[in-house]
Amino acid sequence: MQQVKRLEPKADPAPSRWSYRYQRLMLTPLFRKLLRVGVPFCLTFGLATAYFSDPARQEAIVLAVADIRERIETRPEFMVNLLAVEGASATVEEDIREIFPHDLPASSFDIDLDAVRISIAGLPAVASASVRVRQGGVLVAHVEERQPVAVWRSREGLGVVDIEGVVIGDIAQRADRADLPVIAGKGATEAVPEALAILQAASPLRARLRGLVRMGERRWDVVLDRGQRILLPETDPVRALERVIVLAEVQDMLERDLAAVDMRLASRPTIRMNENAVSEWWRVTKMTVGAEE
């Protein structure tokens, strides 16, 4: 009897399902990049985290970094050894050196130049300041001072002010700044430019001028010797003063026994006489009236 030969099933050349999925993943650029970069990074990060989690190692690393930084910052080329002040008077320079917040020599990394500039610019006598480190370890502070234009008399005493009305400093007595005019009254420092314009117009009265007084924070009185005053209006005070000066030159008005010349009403100037002058005027008037009778 003839035997029947059994045929073995042929192997399927197609890959299995998992093999197919693996091959598809390997063909994905993102997956390949993850294998090349992500896995090594995670392993390295994990090992580094485990290594640096030890407090002793952390402290040793911090100390090493601090030591390296200190060695760099304290190198001679980074040290500031001298403070130089330019454009300041002796008094202002002394104030700057007094408020300078660092002991020299010091590393330039430890000096906050902007903070130093702000502290110097905050001095009353300083209008502006710039700070820089010059070659050779010199910290240069260049200063522009405020220029005094008047002496301000207040209840607290005498002070010198600039064109912006900023009080630069105090003085003990008027003679210390006899070269500057005097302004007084509440609000006087807020109208310094107007006061200077009035003082310039009052130059013909300079020999008799004692100063200006701000009245009601809105207008000025010109104070002369012998207690005389010129009351100026709120608007256009220079023109009103020029009118008074013309009258004084033509009629010697200010040489008379007057207490004040009131120019607050431009259309109706008023003259106020002293008490003695009024009494004398009444006496002369009575005598004239009696003689006529």
C-alpha positions as CSV (number, residue, x, y, z in Angstrom):
1,M,0.0,0.0,0.0
2,Q,1.5,3.3,-1.1
3,Q,2.2,5.8,1.8
4,V,0.9,9.4,1.4
5,K,3.7,12.0,2.1
6,R,2.5,14.8,4.5
7,L,3.4,18.4,3.3
8,E,4.8,20.8,6.0
9,P,3.1,24.1,6.0
10,K,5.2,26.9,4.6
11,A,6.5,29.6,7.0
12,D,4.7,32.9,6.6
13,P,7.2,35.6,5.5
14,A,5.1,38.4,7.0
15,P,6.4,39.6,10.4
16,S,4.4,39.1,13.6
17,R,2.2,41.9,14.9
18,W,4.7,43.0,17.6
19,S,7.6,42.8,15.2
20,Y,5.7,44.9,12.7
21,R,4.9,47.5,15.4
22,Y,8.5,47.6,16.6
23,Q,9.8,48.1,13.0
24,R,7.2,50.9,12.5
25,L,8.5,52.6,15.7
26,M,12.1,52.4,14.6
27,L,11.1,54.1,11.4
28,T,9.6,57.0,13.4
29,P,12.2,59.9,13.6
30,L,10.8,61.0,17.0
31,F,11.2,57.6,18.5
32,R,14.7,57.2,17.2
33,K,15.6,60.6,18.6
34,L,14.1,59.7,21.9
35,L,16.3,56.5,22.1
36,R,19.4,58.4,21.2
37,V,18.9,61.5,23.4
38,G,16.1,60.9,25.9
39,V,17.2,57.7,27.4
40,P,20.8,58.8,28.0
41,F,19.6,62.1,29.3
42,C,17.3,60.5,31.8
43,L,20.0,58.1,33.0
44,T,22.5,60.9,33.4
45,F,19.9,63.1,35.2
46,G,19.0,60.3,37.5
47,L,22.7,59.6,38.4
48,A,23.5,63.3,38.9
49,T,20.4,63.7,41.1
50,A,21.4,60.8,43.2
51,Y,25.0,62.0,43.4
52,F,24.2,65.6,44.4
53,S,21.4,64.7,46.8
54,D,24.1,64.2,49.4
55,P,24.3,67.4,51.6
56,A,28.0,67.0,52.1
57,R,28.7,67.0,48.4
58,Q,26.4,70.0,47.9
59,E,28.2,72.0,50.5
60,A,31.6,71.1,49.0
61,I,30.5,72.2,45.5
62,V,29.1,75.5,46.8
63,L,32.4,76.3,48.7
64,A,34.4,75.4,45.6
65,V,32.4,77.7,43.4
66,A,32.6,80.5,45.9
67,D,36.3,80.1,46.2
68,I,36.8,80.2,42.4
69,R,34.5,83.3,42.2
70,E,36.4,85.1,45.0
71,R,39.8,84.4,43.3
72,I,38.5,85.9,40.0
73,E,36.8,89.0,41.6
74,T,39.8,89.8,43.8
75,R,42.3,89.8,40.9
76,P,44.2,93.1,40.7
77,E,42.7,94.2,37.4
78,F,39.2,94.0,39.0
79,M,40.0,96.0,42.2
80,V,39.0,99.6,42.9
81,N,41.6,101.3,45.0
82,L,40.7,105.0,44.8
83,L,37.7,107.3,44.6
84,A,38.1,110.5,42.5
85,V,35.5,113.3,42.5
86,E,35.4,115.7,39.6
87,G,33.5,118.9,39.2
88,A,32.6,119.3,42.9
89,S,33.6,121.9,45.4
90,A,35.5,121.0,48.6
91,T,32.3,120.8,50.7
92,V,30.4,118.7,48.2
93,E,33.4,116.4,47.7
94,E,33.6,115.9,51.5
95,D,29.8,115.0,51.6
96,I,30.3,112.5,48.7
97,R,33.2,110.8,50.4
98,E,31.1,110.6,53.6
99,I,28.2,108.9,52.0
100,F,30.3,106.5,49.8
101,P,29.1,103.1,51.0
102,H,32.2,101.0,50.4
103,D,35.6,100.7,52.0
104,L,38.4,100.8,49.4
105,P,40.1,98.8,48.1
106,A,37.1,96.8,47.0
107,S,36.2,94.5,44.1
108,S,34.4,96.2,41.2
109,F,32.0,93.3,41.3
110,D,30.9,94.3,44.8
111,I,30.3,98.0,43.8
112,D,26.8,98.8,42.5
113,L,27.6,101.8,40.3
114,D,24.0,102.8,39.8
115,A,23.3,102.8,43.5
116,V,26.4,104.9,44.1
117,R,25.3,107.4,41.4
118,I,21.8,107.6,42.9
119,S,23.2,108.3,46.4
120,I,25.4,111.1,45.1
121,A,22.7,112.6,43.0
122,G,20.5,112.7,46.1
123,L,22.7,115.3,47.8
124,P,20.9,118.7,47.8
125,A,23.9,120.5,46.2
126,V,24.2,118.0,43.3
127,A,22.2,118.6,40.1
128,S,23.4,115.4,38.3
129,A,26.1,112.8,38.7
130,S,27.8,110.0,36.7
131,V,30.0,107.2,38.0
132,R,32.4,104.9,36.1
133,V,35.5,102.8,36.8
134,R,38.6,104.1,35.1
135,Q,41.6,102.1,34.2
136,G,44.0,101.7,37.1
137,G,41.4,100.9,39.7
138,V,40.0,104.4,40.0
139,L,36.3,105.0,40.6
140,V,35.4,108.4,39.1
141,A,32.4,110.4,40.2
142,H,31.7,113.3,37.9
143,V,29.4,115.9,39.5
144,E,27.4,118.9,38.3
145,E,26.5,121.2,41.2
146,R,23.5,123.3,41.6
147,Q,24.3,127.0,41.2
148,P,23.0,129.3,44.0
149,V,20.9,132.3,42.9
150,A,19.3,133.6,46.0
151,V,19.1,133.4,49.8
152,W,15.8,132.1,51.1
153,R,14.8,133.4,54.5
154,S,12.3,131.2,56.4
155,R,11.3,130.4,59.9
156,E,13.9,127.7,60.1
157,G,16.7,130.2,59.1
158,L,18.6,131.1,56.0
159,G,19.2,128.8,53.1
160,V,20.7,129.0,49.6
161,V,18.5,128.0,46.7
162,D,19.0,127.4,43.0
163,I,16.9,128.5,40.0
164,E,14.6,125.5,40.6
165,G,14.0,126.5,44.2
166,V,15.9,123.6,45.6
167,V,17.6,124.4,48.9
168,I,21.3,123.7,48.4
169,G,22.4,124.3,51.9
170,D,22.1,126.5,55.0
171,I,24.0,129.5,56.0
172,A,24.5,131.0,59.5
173,Q,24.1,134.6,58.6
174,R,23.2,136.9,55.7
175,A,26.8,138.1,55.4
176,D,27.9,134.6,54.4
177,R,26.3,135.2,51.0
178,A,26.1,138.9,50.6
179,D,26.4,138.5,46.9
180,L,23.0,136.9,46.6
181,P,19.6,138.6,46.8
182,V,17.1,137.7,49.5
183,I,13.7,136.2,49.0
184,A,11.2,135.3,51.7
185,G,7.7,134.2,52.3
186,K,5.8,131.0,51.9
187,G,6.0,129.7,48.3
188,A,9.0,131.9,47.5
189,T,11.1,128.9,46.4
190,E,8.4,127.9,43.9
191,A,8.7,131.1,41.9
192,V,12.4,131.8,41.9
193,P,12.6,132.5,38.1
194,E,9.9,135.2,38.5
195,A,11.8,136.7,41.5
196,L,15.0,136.9,39.5
197,A,13.2,138.7,36.7
198,I,11.8,141.2,39.2
199,L,15.3,141.7,40.8
200,Q,16.8,142.3,37.4
201,A,14.2,145.0,36.7
202,A,14.9,146.5,40.1
203,S,18.6,147.1,39.3
204,P,18.2,150.9,39.4
205,L,17.0,150.5,43.1
206,R,19.9,148.1,44.0
207,A,21.4,150.4,46.5
208,R,18.1,150.5,48.5
209,L,16.9,147.0,47.7
210,R,16.6,144.6,50.7
211,G,14.8,141.7,49.0
212,L,11.5,140.2,47.9
213,V,8.7,138.8,50.0
214,R,6.2,136.3,48.5
215,M,2.7,137.3,49.6
216,G,-0.1,134.8,49.7
217,E,1.9,132.4,47.5
218,R,0.7,134.4,44.5
219,R,2.5,137.8,44.2
220,W,5.6,139.7,45.4
221,D,6.5,142.7,47.5
222,V,9.7,144.6,46.8
223,V,11.2,145.6,50.1
224,L,13.4,148.8,50.2
225,D,15.2,150.5,53.0
226,R,13.4,152.9,55.4
227,G,10.6,150.3,55.5
228,Q,9.2,151.1,52.1
229,R,7.5,148.5,50.0
230,I,6.3,148.2,46.4
231,L,3.3,146.0,46.2
232,L,3.4,144.2,42.8
233,P,0.4,142.6,41.1
234,E,0.1,138.8,40.4
235,T,0.3,139.3,36.6
236,D,3.1,141.2,34.8
237,P,4.9,142.3,38.0
238,V,8.0,143.4,36.0
239,R,6.1,146.0,34.0
240,A,4.4,147.3,37.2
241,L,7.8,147.7,38.8
242,E,9.2,149.5,35.8
243,R,6.4,152.0,36.0
244,V,7.3,152.7,39.6
245,I,11.0,153.2,38.8
246,V,10.1,155.7,36.0
247,L,8.0,157.7,38.5
248,A,10.8,157.5,41.0
249,E,13.3,158.9,38.5
250,V,11.0,161.6,37.2
251,Q,9.3,162.8,40.4
252,D,11.6,161.4,43.2
253,M,8.6,159.5,44.5
254,L,10.5,157.0,46.5
255,E,12.5,159.7,48.1
256,R,9.4,161.1,49.8
257,D,8.0,159.9,53.2
258,L,6.1,157.0,51.8
259,A,5.3,153.6,53.4
260,A,4.2,151.8,50.2
261,V,3.4,152.1,46.6
262,D,0.5,149.8,45.7
263,M,0.6,148.6,42.1
264,R,-1.8,145.7,42.6
265,L,-4.4,147.5,40.5
266,A,-2.7,148.6,37.3
267,S,-5.4,151.1,36.5
268,R,-5.2,152.8,39.9
269,P,-1.8,152.9,41.6
270,T,-2.0,153.9,45.2
271,I,0.5,155.6,47.5
272,R,0.4,155.0,51.2
273,M,2.2,157.6,53.3
274,N,3.8,157.1,56.7
275,E,2.0,158.2,59.9
276,N,4.2,161.2,60.3
277,A,3.7,162.3,56.8
278,V,-0.1,162.0,57.2
279,S,0.0,164.1,60.4
280,E,2.1,166.7,58.7
281,W,-0.3,166.8,55.7
282,W,-3.3,167.3,57.9
283,R,-1.5,170.1,59.8
284,V,-0.7,171.9,56.6
285,T,-4.2,171.4,55.3
286,K,-5.8,172.9,58.4
287,M,-3.4,175.8,58.2
288,T,-4.3,176.4,54.6
289,V,-8.0,176.2,55.3
290,G,-7.7,178.5,58.3
291,A,-5.8,181.1,56.2
292,E,-8.4,181.0,53.5
293,E,-11.2,181.7,56.0
